[in-house]
């Protein structure tokens, strides 16, 4: 039977065996030069399909890379137009 899952009545030995300040290593892709976090947003079907198409066109490995590259392109265009 045992104690219910998630019980706060864990033995001291279980708690002492885990380091308190150990945090999981962040797996930040190399193409992100200044990581600021993650975003989780809803997108339309057209946007999702467009990201997939750009991923193939740019020969990239993830939609994260596509988003980083697309933003860089748009910001460069914005800078060129406003100059």
C-alpha positions in Angstrom: 0.0 0.0 0.0 2.5 2.7 1.1 1.9 6.4 1.2 0.0 8.2 -1.5 1.9 9.6 -4.5 3.0 13.2 -3.8 2.9 12.7 -0.1 4.9 15.3 1.8 5.7 12.8 4.5 8.9 11.6 2.8 11.7 10.2 4.9 14.7 12.3 5.7 17.0 10.0 3.9 15.2 10.5 0.6 15.4 14.3 0.9 19.1 14.3 2.0 20.2 12.2 -1.0 19.1 14.9 -3.4 21.3 18.0 -3.7 19.2 21.1 -2.9 20.9 23.6 -5.2 21.3 21.3 -8.3 19.2 22.6 -11.2 18.8 20.9 -14.5 21.2 22.0 -17.2 19.6 24.2 -19.8 20.0 23.0 -23.3 20.3 26.2 -25.2 20.9 25.9 -29.0 24.1 27.4 -30.3 22.3 29.7 -32.8 20.8 31.7 -29.9 23.5 34.2 -29.0 21.7 35.9 -26.1 19.1 33.6 -24.6 16.1 35.4 -23.0 13.7 32.6 -22.5 11.0 30.6 -24.3 7.7 31.7 -25.8 4.6 29.5 -26.1 2.0 31.1 -28.4 -0.9 30.1 -30.4 -0.5 30.4 -34.2 -2.7 29.9 -37.2 -2.4 27.0 -39.5 -0.9 29.3 -42.2 1.8 30.4 -39.8 2.6 26.8 -38.7 2.8 25.7 -42.3 4.9 28.7 -43.2 7.4 27.9 -40.5 7.6 24.4 -41.7 8.2 25.6 -45.3 10.8 28.1 -44.2 12.5 25.4 -42.2 12.9 23.4 -45.4 13.8 26.4 -47.5 16.5 27.6 -45.1 17.7 24.0 -44.5 17.4 24.5 -40.8 16.9 21.9 -38.1 14.1 23.5 -36.0 11.4 26.0 -36.0 13.3 27.9 -33.3 16.1 28.5 -35.8 13.5 29.6 -38.4 12.0 32.1 -36.0 15.4 33.5 -35.0 16.4 33.8 -38.7 13.1 35.3 -39.8 13.2 38.0 -37.0 16.8 38.8 -37.9 15.8 39.3 -41.6 12.8 41.4 -40.7 14.8 43.6 -38.3 17.5 44.1 -40.9 14.9 45.2 -43.4 13.3 47.5 -40.9 16.7 49.1 -40.2 17.4 49.5 -43.9 14.1 51.1 -44.6 14.3 53.5 -41.7 17.9 54.6 -42.5 
